[in-house]
């Protein structure tokens, strides 16, 4: 569900994230407010109510600014060498853990704006299991590919994509929180939300009177669909209420089953039909918000009819802040804005540039050795969040 094989990157990205250390320029806050204005209608909280029949069943757990601060302080303390966590933060995290316990049962977890696809799975064995399952299948089906440097790297990339995708299915509150708390994407999004709330609380920071939005952040619990394949997600561009372009979402991979022109034409036709018969009539009622947008659509094969069906995965703003997958915002501007008559679909038919070096980097990041079948996860960064919190609790009690 919106996964593209991202790896976990822990950087000392932000220093001034504690409530007592915000001393930033009005221009900084202005950028955050403008970004919020651009994205607010594309948070799942906003579009789910109008597309609930076309997407996965979803439940919401509200996150207050206090809880958001606890999540941010956790990330800063653990990964950025800050000492921000407090007893109150520990209580906030525990309260969310208790709420998740009641609602998690084989689910996809995310927050309002983005998913923790870069988060650390609690059980890396799941990733390894699906990695080798897909790797062995691809090696059997495409032995000549695996005998080449780029082909081997591409097959390993696809196998990792499947492993990472399935490791995002959480079965309990501990798996869910481990992903959320270790995700840099979630950390940065919540940090931005807290900056915007800072402006809400201190109106004098909003010098240009940019529209302010009330705090609205949630943990999103989505139904997991076992039929959804990570290779069958497509980024669909809509401009002035017209579908203009379709791209393979997971654009790092050359998926072998997508190298058939007849299959690609079939996928294109089913997405166009889905847009024209289902989505367009719904979104046309909200043209001020969604006449320009990018929709991520999953294409699922119905085993009974052997036909393709579509489901909405995510909505995104039609803006350069949204990755264009196999298109380019500048080079393909005419295509994306409907200046060309034909709806174009793009599928990766060649190998990702320097793919052999890229997969080495990915494996190095997750401490995975594909040759000796070992996933090394004994680093302190891989310690479950609750063990880390126990250490912090002990330190605070000393």
C-alpha positions in Angstrom: 0.0 0.0 0.0 2.1 2.8 -1.3 5.4 1.0 -0.6 8.4 1.6 -2.9 11.2 -0.3 -1.3 12.5 2.6 0.8 15.2 1.9 3.4 15.6 3.4 6.9 17.8 6.5 7.1 18.5 8.0 10.5 20.0 11.5 10.3 20.4 14.3 12.6 17.9 16.2 10.6 16.4 18.7 13.0 17.9 20.2 16.1 15.3 22.6 17.2 12.3 20.3 17.9 11.8 20.7 21.6 9.0 22.9 22.7 11.5 25.1 24.6 13.9 25.4 21.7 11.8 26.8 18.9 13.5 30.0 17.7 12.9 30.0 14.0 12.3 32.7 11.4 8.8 33.7 10.2 9.9 32.5 6.7 10.5 29.1 8.0 7.0 29.0 9.6 5.5 30.4 6.3 6.9 27.5 4.3 5.5 25.0 6.8 2.0 26.7 6.6 2.0 26.7 2.8 3.0 23.1 2.7 0.1 22.3 5.1 -2.3 24.2 2.9 -1.2 22.2 -0.1 -1.5 18.8 1.5 -4.4 19.0 3.9 -7.1 17.9 1.5 -4.9 14.9 0.6 -4.5 13.5 4.1 -6.5 10.4 4.3 -8.7 11.9 7.0 -10.0 14.3 4.3 -10.6 12.1 1.3 -11.6 8.8 3.0 -15.1 10.1 3.8 -15.8 10.6 0.1 -14.0 7.6 -1.3 -14.6 5.0 1.5 -16.5 2.7 -0.9 -13.5 2.7 -3.3 -10.7 2.0 -0.8 -9.8 -0.2 2.2 -11.8 0.0 5.4 -10.1 2.4 7.7 -10.2 3.2 11.4 -8.8 6.3 13.1 -7.0 6.9 16.4 -6.6 10.6 17.2 -3.1 11.9 18.0 -3.1 15.1 20.1 -0.2 17.6 20.0 1.0 16.1 23.3 1.2 12.6 21.7 2.9 14.0 18.6 5.5 15.7 20.8 6.1 12.4 22.6 6.7 10.6 19.2 9.0 13.4 18.1 10.9 13.3 21.4 11.3 9.6 21.1 12.9 9.8 17.7 15.2 12.7 18.7 16.3 10.9 21.8 16.9 7.6 20.1 18.3 8.5 16.7 19.5 12.1 17.0 21.4 12.0 20.4 19.0 14.4 22.1 17.6 14.0 25.7 14.1 15.1 25.1 12.0 12.1 26.5 10.1 12.7 29.7 7.9 10.6 32.0 4.9 12.3 30.4 6.1 11.2 27.0 6.4 7.6 28.2 2.8 7.8 29.4 1.6 9.2 26.1 3.2 6.4 24.1 1.8 3.8 26.5 -1.7 5.3 26.0 -1.4 4.9 22.2 -0.1 1.4 22.7 -3.2 0.5 24.8 -5.5 1.9 22.1 -3.8 0.1 19.3 -4.1 -3.2 21.2 -7.9 -3.0 20.8 -7.8 -2.4 17.0 -4.9 -4.1 15.4 -5.5 -7.4 13.7 -3.5 -7.9 10.6 -3.6 -4.3 9.4 -1.7 -1.7 7.5 -0.6 1.2 9.7 0.1 4.8 8.8 -0.5 8.3 9.8 -2.7 11.0 8.3 -0.1 12.2 5.7 2.2 9.3 5.1 3.0 5.7 5.9 6.1 4.4 7.9 7.5 2.6 4.9 11.0 3.5 6.2 10.3 2.2 9.7 12.0 -0.7 11.4 9.8 -3.9 11.5 9.7 -5.5 14.9 10.3 -8.9 13.4 12.8 -8.8 10.6 12.3 -12.5 10.0 9.1 -11.7 8.1 11.0 -9.6 5.7 13.6 -12.3 5.2 10.9 -15.0 4.7 9.2 -13.1 1.9 12.5 -12.0 0.4 13.7 -15.6 -0.1 10.3 -16.8 -1.1 10.1 -14.2 -4.0 13.8 -14.6 -4.8 13.6 -18.3 -5.3 10.5 -17.9 -7.4 12.1 -15.3 -9.7 15.4 -17.3 -10.0 13.3 -20.3 -11.1 11.2 -18.4 -13.6 14.0 -16.2 -15.0 17.3 -18.2 -14.6 19.0 -16.3 -17.5 18.3 -13.0 -15.8 19.9 -14.1 -12.6 23.1 -15.0 -14.4 23.7 -11.4 -15.3 24.9 -8.6 -12.9 22.0 -6.3 -13.6 19.5 -9.1 -13.8 20.6 -10.6 -10.5 20.5 -7.1 -8.8 17.0 -6.5 -10.2 15.7 -9.8 -9.0 17.2 -9.1 -5.5 15.5 -5.6 -5.6 12.1 -7.1 -6.5 12.5 -9.8 -3.7 13.4 -7.0 -1.2 10.3 -5.0 -2.4 8.1 -8.0 -1.6 9.8 -8.7 1.7 9.5 -5.1 2.8 5.9 -4.8 1.7 4.8 -7.8 3.7 6.7 -6.8 6.7 4.4 -3.7 6.9 1.4 -6.0 7.8 1.1 -5.6 11.6 -0.6 -8.1 13.8 -0.3 -6.4 17.2 0.3 -3.0 18.9 4.0 -3.6 19.3 4.6 -4.2 15.6 2.6 -1.1 14.8 4.4 1.2 17.2 7.8 -0.1 16.3 7.2 1.0 12.7 5.8 4.4 13.6 8.4 5.4 16.2 11.4 4.4 14.0 10.1 6.1 10.9 11.9 9.3 9.8 9.0 10.1 7.5 6.6 10.1 10.4 9.0 12.0 12.6 9.3 14.8 10.0 5.6 15.0 9.3 4.7 15.3 13.0 7.5 17.8 13.5 5.9 19.9 10.7 2.5 19.5 12.2 3.9 20.8 15.5 5.5 23.8 13.8 2.1 24.7 12.3 0.4 24.3 15.7 3.0 26.6 17.1 1.8 29.3 14.7 -1.8 28.5 15.6 -0.9 29.1 19.3 1.1 32.2 18.5 -0.7 34.1 15.9 2.1 36.8 15.7 4.2 34.2 13.8 1.8 34.2 10.8 3.0 37.6 9.3 1.3 37.1 5.9 -2.0 35.8 7.3 -1.7 32.4 5.6 -4.8 30.3 6.2 -4.5 28.2 9.4 -5.9 24.8 9.9 -7.0 23.1 13.1 -4.9 20.3 14.4 -6.0 17.0 12.9 -3.6 14.1 13.0 -4.5 10.4 13.4 -3.0 7.0 13.4 -4.7 5.2 10.5 -5.5 1.5 10.7 -6.3 0.1 7.3 -7.7 -3.3 6.3 -4.9 -5.5 4.7 -5.7 -7.0 1.4 -3.7 -10.1 0.7 -4.5 -9.9 -3.0 -2.8 -6.6 -3.5 0.6 -7.0 -5.2 3.3 -4.3 -4.8 4.0 -4.5 -8.5 0.5 -3.7 -9.4 0.2 -0.2 -7.9 0.0 2.7 -10.3 0.4 6.5 -9.9 -2.4 8.2 -11.9 -2.3 11.9 -12.8 -5.5 13.9 -13.0 -5.5 17.5 -14.3 -8.6 19.6 -14.7 -10.7 16.6 -13.9 -9.1 14.5 -16.7 -6.9 11.5 -16.4 -3.7 12.4 -18.2 -1.0 9.8 -17.3 -0.4 6.5 -15.5 3.0 5.3 -14.1 4.2 2.2 -12.4 4.4 3.3 -8.8 7.3 1.2 -7.6 9.5 2.6 -10.3 12.9 1.2 -9.2 12.1 -2.3 -10.4 11.8 -3.9 -13.8 8.9 -6.3 -13.1 9.1 -9.1 -15.5 5.4 -9.8 -15.8 4.8 -6.2 -16.8 7.0 -6.5 -19.9 4.0 -7.8 -21.9 2.3 -5.1 -24.1 -1.0 -6.8 -24.0 -1.0 -6.9 -20.1 0.0 -3.3 -20.0 -2.8 -2.3 -22.4 -5.2 -4.3 -20.3 -4.1 -2.5 -17.1 -4.3 0.9 -18.8 -7.8 0.2 -20.0 -9.1 -1.0 -16.7 -7.7 2.1 -14.9 -9.2 4.4 -17.5 -12.6 2.6 -17.1 -12.4 2.8 -13.4 -11.7 6.5 -13.5 -14.4 7.3 -16.0 -17.1 5.1 -14.4 -16.3 5.4 -10.7 -13.9 8.0 -9.5 -14.6 11.0 -11.8 -18.2 11.3 -10.9 -17.3 11.3 -7.2 -14.5 13.7 -7.4 -16.3 16.1 -9.7 -18.5 17.0 -6.7 -15.4 18.4 -5.1 -13.6 20.1 -8.0 -12.2 22.9 -5.9 -10.2 20.3 -4.0 -9.6 17.4 -6.4 -9.8 18.7 -10.0 -6.0 18.4 -9.9 -4.7 15.4 -8.0 -2.6 12.3 -8.1 -4.3 9.0 -7.2 -2.4 5.8 -6.4 -4.5 2.9 -7.6 -4.0 -0.8 -7.0 -5.0 -3.2 -9.7 -6.1 -6.6 -8.3 -6.8 -9.7 -10.3 -10.2 -11.3 -9.5 -9.5 -15.0 -9.2 -13.1 -15.9 -10.0 -13.5 -13.8 -13.2 -9.8 -13.6 -14.1 -10.4 -9.9 -14.7 -8.6 -6.9 -13.2 -10.3 -4.7 -10.5 -9.2 -1.4 -9.0 -9.0 0.1 -5.6 -7.8 3.5 -4.4 -4.7 3.4 -2.2 -3.9 7.0 -1.7 -4.5 10.6 -2.8 -1.8 13.2 -3.4 -1.6 16.8 -4.5 -0.8 17.5 -8.1 2.4 19.2 -7.2 6.2 18.7 -7.4 6.2 17.6 -3.8 4.6 14.4 -5.0 7.0 12.1 -6.7 6.1 11.6 -10.4 7.4 8.0 -10.6 8.5 7.4 -14.2 7.4 10.8 -15.4 9.3 14.1 -14.9 7.6 17.3 -13.7 9.5 19.5 -16.1 10.2 17.3 -19.1 6.7 15.7 -19.1 4.7 18.8 -18.1 2.6 18.8 -21.3 1.7 15.1 -20.8 0.8 15.5 -17.2 -1.4 18.6 -17.8 -3.3 17.0 -20.7 -1.8 18.9 -23.5 -1.3 15.6 -25.4 -4.4 13.8 -26.5 -3.4 10.3 -25.4 -3.3 9.0 -21.9 0.2 7.6 -21.5 1.2 4.7 -19.3 4.8 4.1 -18.4 6.3 0.9 -17.2 10.0 0.4 -16.4 11.4 -1.7 -19.3 15.1 -1.3 -18.5 17.1 -1.7 -15.3 17.3 1.1 -12.8 20.6 3.0 -13.3 23.5 1.5 -11.3 21.1 -1.1 -9.9 23.8 -3.4 -8.7 25.3 -0.6 -6.5 21.9 0.5 -5.3 20.9 -2.9 -4.0 24.3 -3.2 -2.2 23.5 0.1 -0.5 20.0 -1.1 0.5 21.3 -4.3 1.9 24.0 -2.5 3.8 21.4 -0.2 5.3 19.4 -3.1 6.7 22.4 -5.2 7.5 21.3 -7.9 5.2 23.7 -10.4 3.5 21.9 -12.1 0.6 24.8 -14.6 0.1 24.9 -16.1 3.6 21.1 -15.8 4.3 21.7 -13.8 7.4 19.9 -10.7 8.5 22.1 -9.0 11.1 19.8 -7.1 13.5 21.8 -7.0 16.6 22.6 -3.3 16.4 21.2 -1.0 19.1 19.2 0.8 16.4 17.2 -2.4 15.9 16.3 -2.9 19.6 12.4 -2.9 20.0 11.0 0.4 21.1 9.6 -0.9 24.4 13.1 -2.1 25.5 14.5 1.3 24.7 11.7 3.0 26.6 12.4 0.7 29.6 16.0 2.0 29.6 14.8 5.6 29.5 12.4 5.0 32.3 15.2 3.5 34.4 17.4 6.5 33.6 14.7 9.0 34.5 14.0 7.2 37.8 17.7 7.3 38.8 
